[in-house]
Amino acid sequence: MPERWYQQAVIYCLDVETFQDSNGDGVGDLRGLTSRLDYLARLGVSTIWLNPIHPTPGRDDGYDLTDYYAVDPRLGTLGDFVELVHQCDNRGIRLIIDLVVNHTSDEHPWFVSARSDPDSPYRDWYVWSPTEPPNAEEGVVFPGYQRGTWSHDEQSDSWYHHRFYAFQPDLNWSNPAVREEIGRVVAFWLELGVSGFRMDGAPFVIEEVHPDTADRVMHYEWLNDLRDLIAWRRGDAVVLAEANVPREQILEFFGPRGDRLPMMFNFAENQQMFLALARGSAAPLVTAVQSSPAIPPAASWATFLRNHDEIDLSGLRESERADVFAKFGPDKDMQLYDRGIRRRLAPMLGGDPERIRLAYVLQFSLPGTPVIRYGEEIGMGEDLSLDQRNAIRTPMQWADAPQAGFSPAEETVRPVIAKGDFGYPAVNVRDQQRDPESLLSWFQRVLPVLRESPEFGSGKCTVLDTRHEAVLGLRYDCPTGSVLAVLNLGTDAVTVDLSPQPGVTDGFPVDVFADRDYPAAGDLSAVELAGSGYRWLRLSRAVGA
């Protein structure tokens, strides 16, 4: 049985081009990232997830790629990538990369060939129609920015399918040759030392599309084949899937024995987290955790607050979404696609350090493996003058220095945030490293505790009745022991009684992490919490653990 390292991981997501520039051209690169690995090691992360690093025309932040087997020259070379993997290994850090296999760029040589000749060997690598399909305007992913999912190609005088932008034609996964080629791509990067992949748009990868019908058949067995290939190449490698799907489809993606995808982002709980924070009520998360399907033991959720996209609130009721918008994204330019918010967490919470810390403890207390977006550990802000999702994709703020210490260039790949409460003079790594009360220092304290508490990643989760609307109580049990997370989403101090519940006090409760010093929890009949307060308590631990 391969080690399930991903159930006790802390994943740090970054975009190489906005992390650290090493050669002064204004673009972050692999050598720059390598130079910052000690920072990430001290932070406490165990795994780095890289957004796309392949050659690209740059129309969708690298998700429109032109070569699966290369590194974008702006970011470095394959040699630089191998050195990054080596230096990560030296620090005990794993590396996963984006696997964008639903589509390519329309400048990829495969599509260039496919559109140039109906007899091209790559013609059937994409999805075509000789006439405009009746459902050409249905199923758009980016409302307001995307006209449809079928576009006319003048060169071939035919229509091609694209779930995303028109310059991102979909690969035809119904063609075995496509699946075989993607298998070679996966094997290539595994040989270079990656520990897995984050699969972009997983539901769109496995859907069979036909121009004459809106019905889409889902081929889950393709995921089995991909998992088998990865397991043969590297037994402990993982696929973390982006699959924002209804509850009834979740187990289909994991597989009945966890034999398809070992990890999935928990979009439902992400949306309920923001609803809970907006309302100061634990009820949305109680419902979300209790209604979450039981997943196979080898599988794991990935939790997140902010990722590289907008906060997608499409799973909330209209009134719930309105509450979240009103609290965290009231202005129209803070919203995106009629469903989401394009802001970073710190400004959404008004820069309040207590609420920011509570939000992250809340994420870390939920079942699964936490994923943290770069810059969140220092409370970076957004630049709403940038288009769409680029508002939260600004360069890392390393210091109160020109270009935030990201680059010596006069012009950078995106503008650094220079002004206001979240500009680099006020928010940067260097200053926070010197301040024991900073958000960065707090992250450096909480992440090691989290990694020493495997119960959060692999334990059985039980929701406790706290008898208080604002307080969430979760208990985790696994062979290493039991932990209890108690969090106050309200702003008033409270005392809750957990003692009558069976099994709660089978061990002397000891605080292992809290927002402040509290009186001993004793028999848990009077657990004190400050406003926005939180406590992790260890109830018992297996002998020798």
Number of C-alpha atoms within 10 A of each C-alpha: 6 10 10 17 14 28 25 21 23 25 25 22 21 22 24 23 29 26 25 27 27 20 14 15 16 24 24 27 27 27 20 23 23 20 14 13 17 13 12 19 16 14 20 22 24 22 23 23 25 18 22 24 26 21 22 23 16 11 13 15 17 21 25 25 27 21 17 22 14 16 20 21 13 18 23 17 16 16 12 16 21 15 16 21 20 17 16 21 13 10 14 12 22 23 20 25 21 21 24 23 23 24 27 25 27 20 18 21 13 20 23 16 16 21 22 13 13 13 11 15 11 19 19 19 21 23 22 26 17 12 13 16 20 12 14 20 13 13 15 18 16 17 13 10 12 14 17 21 23 30 22 17 13 9 10 14 12 17 21 26 27 26 22 23 24 20 16 24 27 29 23 25 26 19 13 11 14 18 19 14 12 18 16 15 15 21 17 15 18 18 11 15 19 21 25 23 22 23 21 20 19 23 19 21 24 20 19 15 20 15 20 13 10 14 11 12 11 15 15 18 14 17 21 18 16 18 22 15 16 21 14 11 15 18 15 16 23 23 23 25 25 18 20 19 15 10 12 8 12 18 17 16 23 24 19 11 14 20 17 23 26 26 25 25 22 23 24 22 23 23 25 24 24 24 26 22 23 18 18 18 20 24 18 20 24 21 13 16 18 12 10 13 12 11 17 15 13 19 24 26 23 27 24 24 23 20 17 18 16 22 22 21 24 16 16 16 10 11 9 20 20 15 17 23 22 12 16 22 20 15 10 10 14 20 22 20 16 13 18 20 26 27 26 26 22 22 18 19 17 12 16 12 15 15 21 22 21 20 23 19 25 21 22 23 28 25 25 29 28 28 24 22 20 23 25 22 23 24 23 26 26 24 23 16 9 14 11 19 21 20 21 25 27 23 30 28 31 23 19 18 15 15 23 22 20 25 28 17 15 10 14 21 16 17 15 24 22 18 10 11 15 21 19 26 19 16 25 25 24 15 17 20 15 11 12 12 11 18 22 23 18 18 21 20 16 20 20 15 15 23 19 11 21 23 26 29 28 25 22 16 21 16 17 18 17 21 12 17 14 22 26 25 24 23 25 25 20 17 13 17 19 26 28 26 25 26 27 29 26 23 14 12 12 18 15 19 16 20 16 12 12 8 10 18 17 11 15 13 21 17 18 15 18 18 18 11 9 13 10 13 16 13 17 18 14 16 20 21 23 19 18 23 25 26 27 25 20 21 21 17 15 10 8 5 7
